[in-house]
Amino acid sequence: MKTTIGAFDAATKQVKVIFTEGEIRHERPVNAVMKDGNYDKIATKERVAEVARGVAVKISVGAISTPPVLELPTEAE
């Protein structure tokens, strides 16, 4: 699984993460690790890896999937 970690948001103390497995792309915020009131980038990367393992399991059982593309009827239909 590929993970892309976005910038740290000081207001929410989170990072936005994109998890990609094959054609499935899942995006969600992950709580950042704070040490002595400061953002700990290395520990946050480890936390994201832990979350990624859970996301991988959810993808494998179908709890997270790519939503189907809805086709809207045209005016002629």
C-alpha positions as CSV (number, residue, x, y, z in Angstrom):
1,M,0.0,0.0,0.0
2,K,1.2,3.5,-0.9
3,T,0.7,6.3,1.6
4,T,1.0,10.0,0.9
5,I,1.2,12.2,4.0
6,G,0.1,15.8,3.6
7,A,1.1,18.8,5.6
8,F,0.6,19.1,9.3
9,D,-2.5,21.2,10.3
10,A,-1.7,22.9,13.6
11,A,-5.3,23.8,14.1
12,T,-6.6,20.2,14.1
13,K,-3.2,18.5,14.9
14,Q,-3.8,16.2,12.0
15,V,-2.3,15.3,8.7
16,K,-4.3,14.4,5.6
17,V,-3.3,11.0,4.3
18,I,-4.0,9.3,1.0
19,F,-3.9,5.5,1.0
20,T,-3.6,3.9,-2.4
21,E,-4.0,0.1,-3.1
22,G,-4.3,-0.8,-6.8
23,E,-7.2,1.2,-8.1
24,I,-8.6,2.1,-4.7
25,R,-7.8,5.5,-3.3
26,H,-8.8,6.3,0.3
27,E,-8.3,9.7,1.9
28,R,-8.7,10.5,5.6
29,P,-7.1,12.6,8.4
30,V,-4.8,11.0,10.9
31,N,-4.0,12.4,14.3
32,A,-0.4,13.7,14.4
33,V,1.9,12.7,17.2
34,M,2.9,15.6,19.4
35,K,6.0,15.5,21.6
36,D,6.4,18.3,24.2
37,G,3.8,20.3,22.3
38,N,5.6,20.0,18.9
39,Y,4.7,18.0,15.9
40,D,6.8,14.8,15.7
41,K,7.1,14.0,12.0
42,I,8.9,10.6,12.5
43,A,6.4,9.3,15.1
44,T,3.5,10.5,12.9
45,K,4.9,8.5,10.0
46,E,4.9,5.4,12.2
47,R,1.3,6.2,13.3
48,V,0.3,6.5,9.6
49,A,1.9,3.1,9.0
50,E,-0.3,1.6,11.8
51,V,-3.4,3.2,10.3
52,A,-2.4,1.9,6.8
53,R,-2.4,-1.7,8.1
54,G,-6.0,-1.2,9.2
55,V,-7.0,0.4,6.0
56,A,-5.4,-2.5,4.1
57,V,-7.6,-5.0,6.0
58,K,-10.7,-2.9,5.4
59,I,-9.9,-2.9,1.6
60,S,-9.3,-6.7,1.6
61,V,-12.7,-7.4,3.1
62,G,-14.5,-4.8,0.9
63,A,-15.3,-2.3,3.7
64,I,-13.4,0.3,1.7
65,S,-13.7,0.3,-2.1
66,T,-13.9,2.5,-5.1
67,P,-17.5,3.9,-5.3
68,P,-19.2,3.0,-8.6
69,V,-19.5,5.8,-11.2
70,L,-23.1,6.8,-11.5
71,E,-24.3,7.5,-15.0
72,L,-26.9,10.2,-15.1
73,P,-29.7,9.9,-17.7
74,T,-29.4,12.2,-20.7
75,E,-32.2,14.6,-21.7
76,A,-33.3,12.1,-24.4
77,E,-33.9,9.4,-21.8
